[in-house]
Amino acid sequence: MGTFSIWHWLIVLLIVVMVFGTKKLKNMGSDLGGAVKGFKDGMKDGSSPDGDAAAPAPGQVANKPTLDKTTIDVEARQKS
């Protein structure tokens, strides 16, 4: 009872496919792969000696200081 057999995993896989559908699982897999690839690229960029001057990876926003007066910087605090 400590380990699951292949039949248990096949039944779990069948239930997951029935609940989510193959299209949603495919999209989830591609999103996860893209996230892993972005993470690896980010780690690679961070380890380079000229990492500050490098352009941000696709999908990332560069941190540029702005003097926009319409943005309000606040600190979130928990209720006590």
N, C-alpha and C positions, 0 to 999 in steps of 0.2 A: 504494500500500500504506500510505500515511501516514494516510489518512482512511477511515472506514467509510461504506459506503453505507447506504441505508435498509433494505436487505434484511438486512444484518448486524445492525442494531439490532432488527429485527422477530424475527429468530431468537433473539437474546439475550433479548428480552422473552418470547417463547414458552417458552424454557427456564426462566426465572425463574418464570413462572406455573405451569409444570408442577412445579417443585420445591417452591415455597412454597404454592401454591393461592391462589385469589382471595380467600377469606375472611381468610386471614392477612395478605395484602397490604393488604386494606382496613383491617384493624385496625391494621397498622403505619402506614398513612397517616394515620388519625385520631389515633393516638398522637403522631405527629410534628407534626401540625397543632396539637394541644393543647399540646405542648411549646413550639412557636414562639409561640403565643398567650400562654402563661404567661411566656415570656421577655420578650416585648414589654410585657406588663403590669408585670412587675418593673422593667424599664428605665424605664417611665413613672412608676412609684411612686418610684423612686430619684431622679429628677430634680426632684421636687416639693420645695419648701422645707420642708414639714411632713411629710417622709418618715418620720421616726422615730416619729411618733404614729399613722401609718397602720396599719390592720389588715393582717395577712398575706394574701396572695392564696390562693385555694382550693388545697389540696394542699400548702401550705407550713407549716412549723412555726415558731411564734414563738420567739425566743430569750429566755426568761425565766429569770433567775437563781433557782435553787432551793436550799434548804438540806437537800435529801434526803441522809441519811447512807448510803443503800444504794448510791448511785452512786459508782463509783471512777473518778477521772480519771487516765489513764495516758498516757505518751508512748511511741509506737512507735519502736523503733530497729531498724536493719538489723543482721543478723549480720555479723561481720567475720571 
